[in-house]
Structure formats: structure tokens, C-alpha cells
Amino acid sequence: DTAVSQTPKYLVTQMGNDKSIKCEQNLGHDTMYWYKQDSKKFLKIMFSYNNKELIINETVPNRFSPKSPDKAHLNLHINSLELGDSAVYFCASSQSSSNSPLHFGNGTRLTVT
Amino acid sequence: QKEVEQNSGPLSVPEGAIASLNCTYSDRGSQSFFWYRQYSGKSPELIMSIYSNGDKEDGRFTAQLNKASQYVSLLIRDSQPSDSATYLCAVFGAAGNKLTFGGGTRVLVKP
């Protein structure tokens, strides 16, 4: 199936741990994103990559480090997890970096205890 | 002022009625506008895109854009219980590289 897929779907971990979320798209898009949706359902952009280059880096703690090994993959590594990091993290992709709609993955629900 | 603003709702409409959702944005140079639907526990799903002033219809959905007033709306005709969801307005800023979402409007369609 053509899609944006991310793993894992659920992630439960303790404070201070390090975890990664993986994302892959087979839509042939060249721009990928990470969004965070908090408990109030507000969807906020974190990072955007275009052809493996970082083009958007919002005000995100440097404990969050994205990596794009190629334009079909964008991973998110989080160090020293905190309670406030609990949220749903969505990966998305679009056909170009300008004005094309985003297609979202199914989300990763991260719970930090 | 938030970049993209929506009433949080819930907007309660009877089945078969028209649901009207509104969204305002602050970046006057914005060029692309989208409506996404998000069911509880699911990912946002694109339902409409609009780029020019005026109306755009797709099935039971109509998007309306007024760039002078910095206003975009979504009408859902013949609302069905399956339309009950949160509707997210999203706007690409003038730079065209960042899609900013409103807080969403929760719609409840009652049979």
C-alpha cells in the first residue's frame, strides 16, 4: 500500500530514557515532517526535511534530534525523556516543500511515566 | 494572536443539516489552505484544499476562501453521524514551507 508508515504505534517508557520513532513514505514525496499533537489536540510542527536537508526546526528542545537517511525516511530520536514529552507524534510527507497538502502517518502515542 | 484560529466547539448539528465551520489566519501572504478531518485516535485526513478566492465544492463539502478578510470556511451539507469528528484548518504561510494548524473544531452530528 502507498502510505506514510511510522513505528511504533505505542511507546510507553520511563523518564530519562532514550527512544526513537521511525517513519517511511512510499509516495515519492521529497518533503517530510514531524508534528506533535498534545493532550489538547493542538497539532504543532517540529521539523521538516526536504530531500534530506533540514528546512524547518521549530523551537524544540535539543533532546529531539531528527535524522533523514534518504528522502523516504525521517526518524526522530528523543533523549532524556520527560513527562511533558507525552503526546502523539505524527510523521507526514508532501510532494514538495511549497504549498502541497500533507499526508499523515497513523501516529505514535508516546507515554512517559 | 494565534496564526490560525478556529472555534473549538463542539458544534452540534442535527442529522441532515448544514454544519458551518470557520477559520481565520494572520499571515496575509498565505496562499494555500486545507481542511483536515480527524477522528478520535486517528490521524488527520485531507478533505479539501483551496487556493483561490471563492467557493470550491467536493461532494457534500464546500470550502470558501476570502483572502481579503483572511477567512476560510467549510460547509458540510446533509450532515451525517459519520461526520462527527474534529475538523482542522491548516494554512501554508507566505514562505510556503510550513503548514500551520488551527486548534480544530469538534463537530457532533446527532441522529
Contacts between the chains, C-beta under 8 A, distances in Angstrom:
chain1	res1	chain2	res2	distance
A	33	B	99	7.8
A	40	B	103	7.4
A	41	B	38	7.8
A	41	B	86	6.4
A	41	B	103	7.1
A	41	B	104	5.7
A	42	B	101	7.5
A	42	B	103	5.3
A	42	B	104	7.8
A	43	B	44	7.0
A	43	B	88	6.6
A	43	B	101	4.3
A	43	B	104	7.8
A	44	B	101	7.5
A	45	B	98	6.0
A	45	B	99	7.0
A	45	B	100	7.1
A	48	B	97	6.7
A	48	B	98	7.0
A	50	B	97	7.9
A	55	B	97	6.0
A	56	B	97	6.4
A	56	B	98	5.7
A	90	B	43	6.1
A	90	B	44	7.4
A	94	B	99	8.0
A	97	B	96	7.3
A	97	B	97	4.9
A	98	B	92	7.5
A	98	B	96	3.8
A	98	B	97	6.2
A	99	B	31	6.0
A	99	B	32	4.1
A	99	B	51	7.6
A	99	B	92	5.1
A	99	B	96	5.1
A	100	B	32	7.9
A	101	B	32	8.0
A	101	B	34	5.4
A	101	B	46	5.0
A	101	B	49	5.5
A	102	B	34	8.0
A	102	B	46	7.6
A	102	B	90	7.8
A	102	B	99	5.7
A	103	B	46	7.2
A	104	B	43	4.2
A	104	B	44	5.1
A	104	B	45	7.6
A	105	B	43	6.4
A	106	B	42	7.5
A	106	B	43	5.2
A	107	B	42	7.9
A	107	B	43	5.3
